[in-house]
Structure formats: C-alpha cells, structure tokens
Amino acid sequence: MTMPLTTVPPPRMQQDGPSLSELMTALPVATLVVAPDNRIADANVRAETLLNMARSAIVGSDVARTIRMAEMGARFDIWHSNKPIAAYDVKVHAGRTAETEVDLMIAPIIDHEGWRVVSIHAQSQARKIGHRGTAGGARSAIGAAAILAHEIKNPLSGIRGAAQLLESGNGGRDVALTQLICNEVDRIAALIDRMQDFTTDRTLECHAGNIYPLIDRAANIAAAGFARNIRIIKRYDPSLPFAIINDDALVQVMINLLKNAAEALEHSEKPRIRVETAFRHGVSVVVGDGKGSAVLPIEILVIDNGPGVPEHILDHLFNPFITGKRDGQGLGLALVDKLVRDMNGFVQYSRDQEAGESTFRILLPMGMP
C-alpha cells in the first residue's frame, strides 16, 4: 500500500508576508525538500531547470535516484545522515542532465526529524571559498621549490651554528632567543625535506594533539618579527578537544596566515589580528573518491581588519604564484592549502564587508588524546 506524501508544516508568516511556496520559488538556488523516506516533497523552479524535469516528475521521486552520485561509495553518507553536510565538487547525474560537477548543501529541518533541505549549486562555489579537490596547483609550486631546497638548506646549517656560538659566547644570557633560532632552523629544514617529497602521495604523519601550544608558538614568532607592531588578540575555546594534526605543518600554516594578515595590514591605522578557536557541531564534508564524509569540528580563525583580497584573484586565491602584493611570490597560501589538506582538513577565505574584516578559516578533524 502506498502512503500519501506528507509535507512539512509551513512556518507562520506575517499577514502580508510571502507564503512558503513563494519563498521557494524566489530562491536563487536549486532547492529540494526531502522527506524522511528520501522522497522529494517539494522543488523550486531553479531545481526544475537544473534537473531538466517538471516539478510533477520531481516531487515523489527518490532523491538518490534523481541526483545520482557518480561516486557511489559516498551515496549513503549523504542521503542517510541527520547532520548538516557540505559536499564540494561532487560529480552527479542530476535528473535528465549529463554528468556535472556541483556543490550539495544538505541541512536538517529543526523540529522535523528526517526532513532536510537540499540546495544544489551547479557552478562550484568551493573554489571561491578556498576548498580545492586536487593538489595539482600546489604540486606545481613545490616543483619549483624543490629546485631551491638544496641551496636553502646550506645556509640554514650556518645560521644554526652561529646561534649556538652566540649562546655560548654570552654566558647563556640569550638562551631563549638562540633556542628560538635553532628551533626555527630545524623546523624550516624539516619543512624543506617535506617539500622535496610534495610531488609524491606520501601521507603526512598526524596524531591527536593540542593545537594551542602550536598556535601560541606561531603567534610568538609573529610578535617577535613581522607582526611586532600589530596587536594580536587571542580568543580561545578552553574546552576544545585535541585535533588530528602534524605539529610542524600546523605551525607553518599559522605562520603563513599570520604573515599574510600582517602584510595586508601594512597601511592600516589600527592594525589588528584575531586568532580564534571554536568547536563546530555537525560540520561535515564529503572527501571524495567514494570515501564518504569526514567530520571537521575543530575551527581555527585568523581574522584581520585589512582591506581584503582583491576581487580579481579570489577564484584562484590558493593557487601558486597568485598574489595581490607587489613583492609577493604567491606561494604562502598554496602551501597553507597543501598542508591543511594533508591533515585531512580544509581552509576557506571570506570577507565581511560590513565589519571590514577578512577571515581565513581552518577546519580540522577531532582526535582523542
């Protein structure tokens, strides 16, 4: 026996306000309302256009059949989850259209268990916010960096030796400073070793760790050098659990983002950088290749009150050799993207025009100590 398809109870509107159907029609993005049994309960005009199907054919159909995933292994993670999911750069067969690459946003409807709203972005927004599905761009940058690796490592050993001589010659009075120099030389040397292998698929060794000592280490390096005239504000969530990280990679990511922020604030009257952390419940992304979804609740924000990224490079912000700075090399953010993805996270950029702030947002997986 076939049960009639129910609909979501409409929200109460003001007397002269738009109805639910009018709101659905006005939405500028293809939108579906999906019932607990995965049948589509409603679809707007944009969805009809994208799927190349009439609304009468869409409503009542199985969403998994109407939006057929090219990567079948991810199908159940998407359509049988009660959590918000963002699936970037997913290849699908949508309705009667050929295979295409889209972004899927799935949001549960509060107080209506099993009901979801699905928005389908035919033109990928992932690249605009900095989430890339492949490492091709970063790898091309590393190809150039690897050529210079040998020449860079030679003077590093000299710098380390000079720092040790300085420490012994001053009776130990500059131990903290010289130790900082030695630690940074060792970290950069290790990073160069890693860069030489970037063209391979070698997995970055990660572990469950406390992000705060690493963030503080990067902030101290910034405050002692390139950001010494900039106020750095820290707003940490004290209850944040461990994240799955590589220590050196996270330090490098934070240094690059802080340096990027400091350079953006060069002509600001009251330069300010905020570093914030938070735990974001229910944040999931589809990792592709049929591997399903990954939960990324650990959030790190680097916020500055500079002028923001020029509009003409936004779509390619994390690609190598892309920069809006006169003397920039365009490698810093490409390396950030590479290292964050190596830790199974992702990085985004956004601009709040009203507040006059730019934000780089890192999301990382949670780990158990």
Short mmCIF file of the C-alpha atoms (twelve columns), coordinates in Angstrom:
data_MODEL
# 
_entry.id   MODEL 
# 
loop_
_atom_site.group_PDB 
_atom_site.id 
_atom_site.type_symbol 
_atom_site.label_atom_id 
_atom_site.label_alt_id 
_atom_site.label_comp_id 
_atom_site.label_asym_id 
_atom_site.label_seq_id 
_atom_site.Cartn_x 
_atom_site.Cartn_y 
_atom_site.Cartn_z 
_atom_site.pdbx_PDB_model_num 
ATOM 1   C CA . MET A 1   0.000  0.000  0.000   1 
ATOM 2   C CA . THR A 2   1.368  3.407  -0.987  1 
ATOM 3   C CA . MET A 3   1.262  6.027  1.731   1 
ATOM 4   C CA . PRO A 4   0.450  9.618  0.719   1 
ATOM 5   C CA . LEU A 5   3.411  12.002 0.703   1 
ATOM 6   C CA . THR A 6   3.183  14.453 3.550   1 
ATOM 7   C CA . THR A 7   4.632  17.918 3.527   1 
ATOM 8   C CA . VAL A 8   6.483  19.982 6.077   1 
ATOM 9   C CA . PRO A 9   4.131  22.130 8.153   1 
ATOM 10  C CA . PRO A 10  4.504  25.669 6.768   1 
ATOM 11  C CA . PRO A 11  6.004  28.304 9.036   1 
ATOM 12  C CA . ARG A 12  3.772  31.019 10.351  1 
ATOM 13  C CA . MET A 13  4.050  34.209 8.336   1 
ATOM 14  C CA . GLN A 14  3.028  37.760 8.916   1 
ATOM 15  C CA . GLN A 15  -0.356 38.540 7.408   1 
ATOM 16  C CA . ASP A 16  1.155  40.348 4.409   1 
ATOM 17  C CA . GLY A 17  4.297  38.214 4.183   1 
ATOM 18  C CA . PRO A 18  5.166  35.760 1.414   1 
ATOM 19  C CA . SER A 19  3.908  32.191 1.568   1 
ATOM 20  C CA . LEU A 20  6.189  29.170 1.763   1 
ATOM 21  C CA . SER A 21  5.640  28.393 -1.935  1 
ATOM 22  C CA . GLU A 22  6.502  31.982 -2.860  1 
ATOM 23  C CA . LEU A 23  9.706  31.779 -0.841  1 
ATOM 24  C CA . MET A 24  10.669 28.509 -2.530  1 
ATOM 25  C CA . THR A 25  10.027 29.994 -5.962  1 
ATOM 26  C CA . ALA A 26  12.132 33.071 -5.196  1 
ATOM 27  C CA . LEU A 27  15.180 31.156 -4.020  1 
ATOM 28  C CA . PRO A 28  18.068 31.785 -6.469  1 
ATOM 29  C CA . VAL A 29  19.488 28.275 -5.962  1 
ATOM 30  C CA . ALA A 30  18.060 24.894 -6.970  1 
ATOM 31  C CA . THR A 31  16.369 23.687 -3.781  1 
ATOM 32  C CA . LEU A 32  14.639 20.448 -2.767  1 
ATOM 33  C CA . VAL A 33  12.736 19.498 0.365   1 
ATOM 34  C CA . VAL A 34  13.375 15.827 1.195   1 
ATOM 35  C CA . ALA A 35  11.190 13.659 3.447   1 
ATOM 36  C CA . PRO A 36  12.499 11.097 5.982   1 
ATOM 37  C CA . ASP A 37  11.995 8.268  3.453   1 
ATOM 38  C CA . ASN A 38  14.221 10.152 0.947   1 
ATOM 39  C CA . ARG A 39  11.319 11.091 -1.307  1 
ATOM 40  C CA . ILE A 40  11.327 14.657 -2.616  1 
ATOM 41  C CA . ALA A 41  8.431  16.601 -1.120  1 
ATOM 42  C CA . ASP A 42  8.961  19.915 -2.911  1 
ATOM 43  C CA . ALA A 43  11.150 21.540 -5.554  1 
ATOM 44  C CA . ASN A 44  11.530 25.105 -6.757  1 
ATOM 45  C CA . VAL A 45  11.739 26.498 -10.287 1 
ATOM 46  C CA . ARG A 46  15.547 26.535 -10.252 1 
ATOM 47  C CA . ALA A 47  15.532 22.825 -9.431  1 
ATOM 48  C CA . GLU A 48  13.231 22.143 -12.413 1 
ATOM 49  C CA . THR A 49  15.689 23.967 -14.675 1 
ATOM 50  C CA . LEU A 50  18.780 22.274 -13.284 1 
ATOM 51  C CA . LEU A 51  17.279 18.769 -13.344 1 
ATOM 52  C CA . ASN A 52  15.539 19.337 -16.685 1 
ATOM 53  C CA . MET A 53  12.389 17.856 -15.175 1 
ATOM 54  C CA . ALA A 54  8.909  19.128 -14.434 1 
ATOM 55  C CA . ARG A 55  8.021  19.631 -10.775 1 
ATOM 56  C CA . SER A 56  5.347  16.926 -11.058 1 
ATOM 57  C CA . ALA A 57  8.061  14.428 -12.032 1 
ATOM 58  C CA . ILE A 58  10.454 15.552 -9.292  1 
ATOM 59  C CA . VAL A 59  8.012  15.509 -6.368  1 
ATOM 60  C CA . GLY A 60  7.583  11.986 -5.031  1 
ATOM 61  C CA . SER A 61  10.778 10.631 -6.604  1 
ATOM 62  C CA . ASP A 62  13.665 9.137  -4.629  1 
ATOM 63  C CA . VAL A 63  16.296 11.851 -4.179  1 
ATOM 64  C CA . ALA A 64  19.097 9.292  -4.582  1 
ATOM 65  C CA . ARG A 65  17.710 8.335  -7.991  1 
ATOM 66  C CA . THR A 66  17.033 11.899 -9.073  1 
ATOM 67  C CA . ILE A 67  20.515 13.046 -8.020  1 
ATOM 68  C CA . ARG A 68  22.667 10.053 -8.836  1 
ATOM 69  C CA . MET A 69  26.148 10.147 -7.356  1 
ATOM 70  C CA . ALA A 70  28.990 9.278  -9.719  1 
ATOM 71  C CA . GLU A 71  30.943 8.124  -6.658  1 
ATOM 72  C CA . MET A 72  28.528 5.516  -5.356  1 
ATOM 73  C CA . GLY A 73  30.512 4.893  -2.190  1 
ATOM 74  C CA . ALA A 74  29.502 8.330  -0.876  1 
ATOM 75  C CA . ARG A 75  25.774 7.808  -1.554  1 
ATOM 76  C CA . PHE A 76  24.759 6.538  1.884   1 
ATOM 77  C CA . ASP A 77  26.866 9.084  3.740   1 
ATOM 78  C CA . ILE A 78  24.948 11.851 2.031   1 
ATOM 79  C CA . TRP A 79  21.346 10.672 1.898   1 
ATOM 80  C CA . HIS A 80  21.225 8.779  5.196   1 
ATOM 81  C CA . SER A 81  22.762 11.328 7.520   1 
ATOM 82  C CA . ASN A 82  20.961 13.517 10.040  1 
ATOM 83  C CA . LYS A 83  23.809 16.034 10.157  1 
ATOM 84  C CA . PRO A 84  24.465 19.130 8.031   1 
ATOM 85  C CA . ILE A 85  26.659 18.132 5.099   1 
ATOM 86  C CA . ALA A 86  28.582 20.196 2.568   1 
ATOM 87  C CA . ALA A 87  29.675 18.144 -0.441  1 
ATOM 88  C CA . TYR A 88  32.029 20.141 -2.646  1 
ATOM 89  C CA . ASP A 89  32.904 19.348 -6.267  1 
ATOM 90  C CA . VAL A 90  30.739 16.221 -6.404  1 
ATOM 91  C CA . LYS A 91  30.119 14.585 -9.777  1 
ATOM 92  C CA . VAL A 92  26.445 13.719 -10.201 1 
ATOM 93  C CA . HIS A 93  23.864 12.846 -12.813 1 
ATOM 94  C CA . ALA A 94  21.157 15.367 -11.952 1 
ATOM 95  C CA . GLY A 95  17.733 14.497 -13.342 1 
ATOM 96  C CA . ARG A 96  17.913 14.217 -17.115 1 
ATOM 97  C CA . THR A 97  21.172 16.141 -17.447 1 
ATOM 98  C CA . ALA A 98  24.607 14.737 -18.248 1 
ATOM 99  C CA . GLU A 99  27.193 14.206 -15.545 1 
ATOM 100 C CA . THR A 100 28.116 17.520 -13.972 1 
ATOM 101 C CA . GLU A 101 30.119 18.831 -11.032 1 
ATOM 102 C CA . VAL A 102 28.122 20.513 -8.289  1 
ATOM 103 C CA . ASP A 103 28.196 21.512 -4.644  1 
ATOM 104 C CA . LEU A 104 25.487 19.940 -2.465  1 
ATOM 105 C CA . MET A 105 24.399 21.558 0.796   1 
ATOM 106 C CA . ILE A 106 22.148 19.405 2.989   1 
ATOM 107 C CA . ALA A 107 20.570 20.940 6.095   1 
ATOM 108 C CA . PRO A 108 18.210 19.166 8.547   1 
ATOM 109 C CA . ILE A 109 14.948 20.968 9.327   1 
ATOM 110 C CA . ILE A 110 14.771 21.720 13.032  1 
ATOM 111 C CA . ASP A 111 11.914 20.036 14.931  1 
ATOM 112 C CA . HIS A 112 11.067 17.825 11.924  1 
ATOM 113 C CA . GLU A 113 13.133 14.668 12.273  1 
ATOM 114 C CA . GLY A 114 14.375 13.249 9.000   1 
ATOM 115 C CA . TRP A 115 13.310 16.227 6.899   1 
ATOM 116 C CA . ARG A 116 16.060 18.025 5.003   1 
ATOM 117 C CA . VAL A 117 16.583 20.941 2.641   1 
ATOM 118 C CA . VAL A 118 18.975 20.240 -0.225  1 
ATOM 119 C CA . SER A 119 20.498 23.071 -2.246  1 
ATOM 120 C CA . ILE A 120 22.382 22.305 -5.458  1 
ATOM 121 C CA . HIS A 121 24.996 24.747 -6.737  1 
ATOM 122 C CA . ALA A 122 25.705 23.926 -10.364 1 
ATOM 123 C CA . GLN A 123 28.675 26.265 -10.563 1 
ATOM 124 C CA . SER A 124 31.144 25.202 -7.912  1 
ATOM 125 C CA . GLN A 125 31.409 27.682 -5.052  1 
ATOM 126 C CA . ALA A 126 34.127 25.625 -3.404  1 
ATOM 127 C CA . ARG A 127 36.913 27.302 -5.349  1 
ATOM 128 C CA . LYS A 128 35.643 30.742 -4.363  1 
ATOM 129 C CA . ILE A 129 35.910 29.920 -0.645  1 
ATOM 130 C CA . GLY A 130 39.191 28.162 -0.994  1 
ATOM 131 C CA . HIS A 131 38.337 24.452 -0.887  1 
ATOM 132 C CA . ARG A 132 40.089 22.569 -3.630  1 
ATOM 133 C CA . GLY A 133 39.561 18.945 -4.523  1 
ATOM 134 C CA . THR A 134 43.000 18.275 -6.035  1 
ATOM 135 C CA . ALA A 135 46.585 19.080 -5.230  1 
ATOM 136 C CA . GLY A 136 47.692 19.882 -8.785  1 
ATOM 137 C CA . GLY A 137 48.308 23.593 -8.207  1 
ATOM 138 C CA . ALA A 138 50.255 23.158 -5.009  1 
ATOM 139 C CA . ARG A 139 52.356 20.410 -6.549  1 
ATOM 140 C CA . SER A 140 53.447 22.658 -9.407  1 
ATOM 141 C CA . ALA A 141 54.620 25.216 -6.845  1 
ATOM 142 C CA . ILE A 142 56.572 22.571 -4.985  1 
ATOM 143 C CA . GLY A 143 58.314 21.572 -8.203  1 
ATOM 144 C CA . ALA A 144 59.947 24.987 -8.284  1 
ATOM 145 C CA . ALA A 145 60.614 24.986 -4.547  1 
ATOM 146 C CA . ALA A 146 62.337 21.597 -4.686  1 
ATOM 147 C CA . ILE A 147 64.930 23.006 -7.097  1 
ATOM 148 C CA . LEU A 148 65.936 25.572 -4.476  1 
ATOM 149 C CA . ALA A 149 65.789 23.211 -1.486  1 
ATOM 150 C CA . HIS A 150 69.439 22.182 -1.551  1 
ATOM 151 C CA . GLU A 151 70.704 25.763 -1.822  1 
ATOM 152 C CA . ILE A 152 68.435 26.916 1.008   1 
ATOM 153 C CA . LYS A 153 69.483 24.162 3.427   1 
ATOM 154 C CA . ASN A 154 73.177 25.006 3.173   1 
ATOM 155 C CA . PRO A 155 72.948 28.475 4.809   1 
ATOM 156 C CA . LEU A 156 70.452 27.129 7.369   1 
ATOM 157 C CA . SER A 157 73.151 24.950 8.900   1 
ATOM 158 C CA . GLY A 158 75.407 28.002 9.124   1 
ATOM 159 C CA . ILE A 159 72.691 30.023 10.867  1 
ATOM 160 C CA . ARG A 160 72.178 27.247 13.418  1 
ATOM 161 C CA . GLY A 161 75.888 27.042 14.123  1 
ATOM 162 C CA . ALA A 162 76.107 30.825 14.566  1 
ATOM 163 C CA . ALA A 163 73.208 30.759 17.025  1 
ATOM 164 C CA . GLN A 164 74.937 28.101 19.114  1 
ATOM 165 C CA . LEU A 165 78.156 30.126 19.160  1 
ATOM 166 C CA . LEU A 166 76.180 33.224 20.199  1 
ATOM 167 C CA . GLU A 167 74.653 31.311 23.092  1 
ATOM 168 C CA . SER A 168 77.982 30.014 24.386  1 
ATOM 169 C CA . GLY A 169 79.654 33.426 23.965  1 
ATOM 170 C CA . ASN A 170 77.132 35.308 26.091  1 
ATOM 171 C CA . GLY A 171 77.232 33.098 29.133  1 
ATOM 172 C CA . GLY A 172 73.769 31.766 28.468  1 
ATOM 173 C CA . ARG A 173 72.101 35.177 28.716  1 
ATOM 174 C CA . ASP A 174 70.340 34.799 25.355  1 
ATOM 175 C CA . VAL A 175 69.347 31.161 25.718  1 
ATOM 176 C CA . ALA A 176 65.662 31.759 24.912  1 
ATOM 177 C CA . LEU A 177 66.456 33.757 21.767  1 
ATOM 178 C CA . THR A 178 69.117 31.406 20.459  1 
ATOM 179 C CA . GLN A 179 66.945 28.383 21.190  1 
ATOM 180 C CA . LEU A 180 64.149 30.008 19.200  1 
ATOM 181 C CA . ILE A 181 66.566 30.474 16.280  1 
ATOM 182 C CA . CYS A 182 67.705 26.843 16.470  1 
ATOM 183 C CA . ASN A 183 64.149 25.542 16.702  1 
ATOM 184 C CA . GLU A 184 63.065 27.563 13.691  1 
ATOM 185 C CA . VAL A 185 66.079 26.464 11.646  1 
ATOM 186 C CA . ASP A 186 65.285 22.836 12.463  1 
ATOM 187 C CA . ARG A 187 61.629 23.328 11.561  1 
ATOM 188 C CA . ILE A 188 62.436 25.016 8.239   1 
ATOM 189 C CA . ALA A 189 64.961 22.305 7.379   1 
ATOM 190 C CA . ALA A 190 62.328 19.652 8.111   1 
ATOM 191 C CA . LEU A 191 59.808 21.568 6.016   1 
ATOM 192 C CA . ILE A 192 62.213 21.699 3.071   1 
ATOM 193 C CA . ASP A 193 62.721 17.953 3.370   1 
ATOM 194 C CA . ARG A 194 58.958 17.594 3.238   1 
ATOM 195 C CA . MET A 195 58.680 19.949 0.235   1 
ATOM 196 C CA . GLN A 196 61.105 17.790 -1.722  1 
ATOM 197 C CA . ASP A 197 58.597 14.954 -1.420  1 
ATOM 198 C CA . PHE A 198 55.463 17.020 -2.185  1 
ATOM 199 C CA . THR A 199 55.162 15.604 -5.678  1 
ATOM 200 C CA . THR A 200 54.573 12.154 -4.170  1 
ATOM 201 C CA . ASP A 201 51.460 10.883 -2.410  1 
ATOM 202 C CA . ARG A 202 53.281 10.192 0.851   1 
ATOM 203 C CA . THR A 203 50.922 10.620 3.787   1 
ATOM 204 C CA . LEU A 204 51.748 13.303 6.331   1 
ATOM 205 C CA . GLU A 205 52.208 11.725 9.766   1 
ATOM 206 C CA . CYS A 206 49.487 13.118 12.009  1 
ATOM 207 C CA . HIS A 207 48.478 12.469 15.593  1 
ATOM 208 C CA . ALA A 208 45.938 13.653 18.160  1 
ATOM 209 C CA . GLY A 209 47.393 16.777 19.711  1 
ATOM 210 C CA . ASN A 210 46.741 20.063 21.490  1 
ATOM 211 C CA . ILE A 211 46.650 22.889 18.958  1 
ATOM 212 C CA . TYR A 212 47.183 25.722 21.473  1 
ATOM 213 C CA . PRO A 213 50.954 25.415 22.102  1 
ATOM 214 C CA . LEU A 214 51.464 25.332 18.326  1 
ATOM 215 C CA . ILE A 215 49.229 28.372 17.704  1 
ATOM 216 C CA . ASP A 216 50.994 30.237 20.521  1 
ATOM 217 C CA . ARG A 217 54.374 29.309 19.074  1 
ATOM 218 C CA . ALA A 218 53.404 30.771 15.712  1 
ATOM 219 C CA . ALA A 219 51.921 33.889 17.356  1 
ATOM 220 C CA . ASN A 220 55.123 34.431 19.387  1 
ATOM 221 C CA . ILE A 221 57.235 34.166 16.243  1 
ATOM 222 C CA . ALA A 222 54.952 36.692 14.544  1 
ATOM 223 C CA . ALA A 223 55.022 39.083 17.522  1 
ATOM 224 C CA . ALA A 224 58.814 38.952 17.653  1 
ATOM 225 C CA . GLY A 225 59.205 39.600 13.937  1 
ATOM 226 C CA . PHE A 226 56.917 40.519 11.072  1 
ATOM 227 C CA . ALA A 227 53.934 41.420 13.298  1 
ATOM 228 C CA . ARG A 228 55.778 43.189 16.118  1 
ATOM 229 C CA . ASN A 229 53.822 46.430 15.571  1 
ATOM 230 C CA . ILE A 230 50.436 44.704 15.286  1 
ATOM 231 C CA . ARG A 231 48.104 43.814 18.106  1 
ATOM 232 C CA . ILE A 232 47.408 40.061 18.138  1 
ATOM 233 C CA . ILE A 233 44.272 39.112 20.058  1 
ATOM 234 C CA . LYS A 234 43.657 35.507 21.118  1 
ATOM 235 C CA . ARG A 235 40.170 34.191 21.797  1 
ATOM 236 C CA . TYR A 236 40.389 30.505 22.564  1 
ATOM 237 C CA . ASP A 237 37.721 27.958 23.410  1 
ATOM 238 C CA . PRO A 238 39.175 26.419 26.611  1 
ATOM 239 C CA . SER A 239 37.123 23.227 26.202  1 
ATOM 240 C CA . LEU A 240 38.376 22.438 22.700  1 
ATOM 241 C CA . PRO A 241 39.397 18.766 22.324  1 
ATOM 242 C CA . PHE A 242 42.519 17.524 20.567  1 
ATOM 243 C CA . ALA A 243 42.732 17.705 16.776  1 
ATOM 244 C CA . ILE A 244 44.391 15.366 14.282  1 
ATOM 245 C CA . ILE A 245 47.474 17.385 13.311  1 
ATOM 246 C CA . ASN A 246 51.105 17.396 12.315  1 
ATOM 247 C CA . ASP A 247 52.899 19.801 14.656  1 
ATOM 248 C CA . ASP A 248 55.329 21.353 12.165  1 
ATOM 249 C CA . ALA A 249 52.665 21.603 9.463   1 
ATOM 250 C CA . LEU A 250 50.211 23.429 11.750  1 
ATOM 251 C CA . VAL A 251 52.897 25.858 12.937  1 
ATOM 252 C CA . GLN A 252 53.800 26.608 9.316   1 
ATOM 253 C CA . VAL A 253 50.146 27.089 8.378   1 
ATOM 254 C CA . MET A 254 49.623 29.556 11.227  1 
ATOM 255 C CA . ILE A 255 52.838 31.462 10.463  1 
ATOM 256 C CA . ASN A 256 51.846 31.804 6.814   1 
ATOM 257 C CA . LEU A 257 48.345 33.024 7.678   1 
ATOM 258 C CA . LEU A 258 49.622 35.472 10.312  1 
ATOM 259 C CA . LYS A 259 52.251 36.786 7.891   1 
ATOM 260 C CA . ASN A 260 49.599 37.154 5.198   1 
ATOM 261 C CA . ALA A 261 47.430 39.123 7.635   1 
ATOM 262 C CA . ALA A 262 50.359 41.307 8.756   1 
ATOM 263 C CA . GLU A 263 51.234 42.199 5.167   1 
ATOM 264 C CA . ALA A 264 47.592 43.074 4.466   1 
ATOM 265 C CA . LEU A 265 47.675 45.499 7.431   1 
ATOM 266 C CA . GLU A 266 50.753 47.407 6.244   1 
ATOM 267 C CA . HIS A 267 48.833 50.640 5.645   1 
ATOM 268 C CA . SER A 268 46.140 50.250 8.333   1 
ATOM 269 C CA . GLU A 269 45.947 52.909 11.045  1 
ATOM 270 C CA . LYS A 270 44.940 50.483 13.805  1 
ATOM 271 C CA . PRO A 271 46.152 47.060 12.632  1 
ATOM 272 C CA . ARG A 272 44.652 44.131 14.471  1 
ATOM 273 C CA . ILE A 273 44.791 40.345 14.084  1 
ATOM 274 C CA . ARG A 274 42.489 37.996 15.964  1 
ATOM 275 C CA . VAL A 275 43.134 34.286 16.386  1 
ATOM 276 C CA . GLU A 276 40.012 32.434 17.491  1 
ATOM 277 C CA . THR A 277 39.094 28.796 18.034  1 
ATOM 278 C CA . ALA A 278 35.755 27.046 18.383  1 
ATOM 279 C CA . PHE A 279 34.078 23.654 18.228  1 
ATOM 280 C CA . ARG A 280 31.544 23.448 15.399  1 
ATOM 281 C CA . HIS A 281 28.950 20.702 15.865  1 
ATOM 282 C CA . GLY A 282 27.752 18.838 12.796  1 
ATOM 283 C CA . VAL A 283 30.245 20.248 10.286  1 
ATOM 284 C CA . SER A 284 30.905 17.524 7.697   1 
ATOM 285 C CA . VAL A 285 32.405 17.451 4.235   1 
ATOM 286 C CA . VAL A 286 32.493 14.779 1.558   1 
ATOM 287 C CA . VAL A 287 36.084 13.752 0.963   1 
ATOM 288 C CA . GLY A 288 35.551 12.218 -2.482  1 
ATOM 289 C CA . ASP A 289 36.789 9.025  -4.175  1 
ATOM 290 C CA . GLY A 290 33.937 7.157  -2.519  1 
ATOM 291 C CA . LYS A 291 35.461 7.602  0.948   1 
ATOM 292 C CA . GLY A 292 32.306 9.073  2.448   1 
ATOM 293 C CA . SER A 293 32.101 12.105 4.729   1 
ATOM 294 C CA . ALA A 294 34.515 13.496 7.294   1 
ATOM 295 C CA . VAL A 295 33.571 15.405 10.443  1 
ATOM 296 C CA . LEU A 296 35.705 18.536 10.918  1 
ATOM 297 C CA . PRO A 297 34.625 20.214 14.166  1 
ATOM 298 C CA . ILE A 298 37.904 21.925 15.168  1 
ATOM 299 C CA . GLU A 299 37.827 25.505 13.888  1 
ATOM 300 C CA . ILE A 300 40.736 27.973 13.826  1 
ATOM 301 C CA . LEU A 301 40.148 31.524 12.563  1 
ATOM 302 C CA . VAL A 302 42.753 34.133 11.593  1 
ATOM 303 C CA . ILE A 303 40.987 37.476 11.221  1 
ATOM 304 C CA . ASP A 304 42.443 40.844 10.218  1 
ATOM 305 C CA . ASN A 305 40.968 44.299 9.657   1 
ATOM 306 C CA . GLY A 306 42.843 44.925 6.429   1 
ATOM 307 C CA . PRO A 307 41.392 45.769 3.000   1 
ATOM 308 C CA . GLY A 308 40.810 42.149 1.951   1 
ATOM 309 C CA . VAL A 309 41.800 40.092 -1.078  1 
ATOM 310 C CA . PRO A 310 41.463 41.833 -4.479  1 
ATOM 311 C CA . GLU A 311 38.359 40.673 -6.327  1 
ATOM 312 C CA . HIS A 312 40.240 39.588 -9.440  1 
ATOM 313 C CA . ILE A 313 42.241 36.862 -7.631  1 
ATOM 314 C CA . LEU A 314 39.517 35.458 -5.365  1 
ATOM 315 C CA . ASP A 315 38.768 32.499 -7.624  1 
ATOM 316 C CA . HIS A 316 42.445 31.494 -7.650  1 
ATOM 317 C CA . LEU A 317 43.481 32.599 -4.176  1 
ATOM 318 C CA . PHE A 318 45.056 29.290 -3.143  1 
ATOM 319 C CA . ASN A 319 46.753 28.595 -6.453  1 
ATOM 320 C CA . PRO A 320 50.560 29.009 -6.610  1 
ATOM 321 C CA . PHE A 321 52.088 32.251 -7.914  1 
ATOM 322 C CA . ILE A 322 48.803 34.137 -7.372  1 
ATOM 323 C CA . THR A 323 49.273 37.244 -5.254  1 
ATOM 324 C CA . GLY A 324 47.924 40.747 -4.850  1 
ATOM 325 C CA . LYS A 325 51.161 42.030 -3.294  1 
ATOM 326 C CA . ARG A 326 53.809 43.929 -5.221  1 
ATOM 327 C CA . ASP A 327 56.688 41.794 -3.936  1 
ATOM 328 C CA . GLY A 328 54.702 38.623 -3.188  1 
ATOM 329 C CA . GLN A 329 55.680 35.236 -4.556  1 
ATOM 330 C CA . GLY A 330 52.201 33.661 -4.309  1 
ATOM 331 C CA . LEU A 331 53.408 30.509 -2.537  1 
ATOM 332 C CA . GLY A 332 52.310 31.083 1.064   1 
ATOM 333 C CA . LEU A 333 48.601 30.331 0.684   1 
ATOM 334 C CA . ALA A 334 49.248 27.476 -1.769  1 
ATOM 335 C CA . LEU A 335 51.383 25.860 0.934   1 
ATOM 336 C CA . VAL A 336 48.678 26.519 3.553   1 
ATOM 337 C CA . ASP A 337 46.162 24.740 1.359   1 
ATOM 338 C CA . LYS A 338 48.505 21.789 0.776   1 
ATOM 339 C CA . LEU A 339 49.391 21.306 4.444   1 
ATOM 340 C CA . VAL A 340 45.817 21.651 5.698   1 
ATOM 341 C CA . ARG A 341 44.616 19.067 3.184   1 
ATOM 342 C CA . ASP A 342 47.479 16.791 4.219   1 
ATOM 343 C CA . MET A 343 45.965 16.938 7.724   1 
ATOM 344 C CA . ASN A 344 42.577 15.967 6.202   1 
ATOM 345 C CA . GLY A 345 41.126 19.418 6.807   1 
ATOM 346 C CA . PHE A 346 40.314 22.371 4.596   1 
ATOM 347 C CA . VAL A 347 40.770 26.118 4.565   1 
ATOM 348 C CA . GLN A 348 38.360 28.848 3.476   1 
ATOM 349 C CA . TYR A 349 38.547 32.586 2.904   1 
ATOM 350 C CA . SER A 350 35.676 35.000 3.477   1 
ATOM 351 C CA . ARG A 351 35.195 38.760 3.687   1 
ATOM 352 C CA . ASP A 352 32.797 40.619 5.972   1 
ATOM 353 C CA . GLN A 353 32.388 43.961 4.236   1 
ATOM 354 C CA . GLU A 354 30.206 45.423 6.985   1 
ATOM 355 C CA . ALA A 355 32.745 44.644 9.726   1 
ATOM 356 C CA . GLY A 356 35.697 45.385 7.433   1 
ATOM 357 C CA . GLU A 357 37.375 42.077 8.272   1 
ATOM 358 C CA . SER A 358 38.936 39.213 6.333   1 
ATOM 359 C CA . THR A 359 38.854 35.673 7.727   1 
ATOM 360 C CA . PHE A 360 40.837 32.552 6.960   1 
ATOM 361 C CA . ARG A 361 39.009 29.586 8.455   1 
ATOM 362 C CA . ILE A 362 40.672 26.220 9.071   1 
ATOM 363 C CA . LEU A 363 38.602 23.124 9.896   1 
ATOM 364 C CA . LEU A 364 40.367 20.022 11.229  1 
ATOM 365 C CA . PRO A 365 39.256 16.563 12.357  1 
ATOM 366 C CA . MET A 366 38.975 15.826 16.056  1 
ATOM 367 C CA . GLY A 367 41.324 13.355 17.744  1 
ATOM 368 C CA . MET A 368 41.299 11.501 21.050  1 
ATOM 369 C CA . PRO A 369 44.274 12.011 23.426  1 
# 
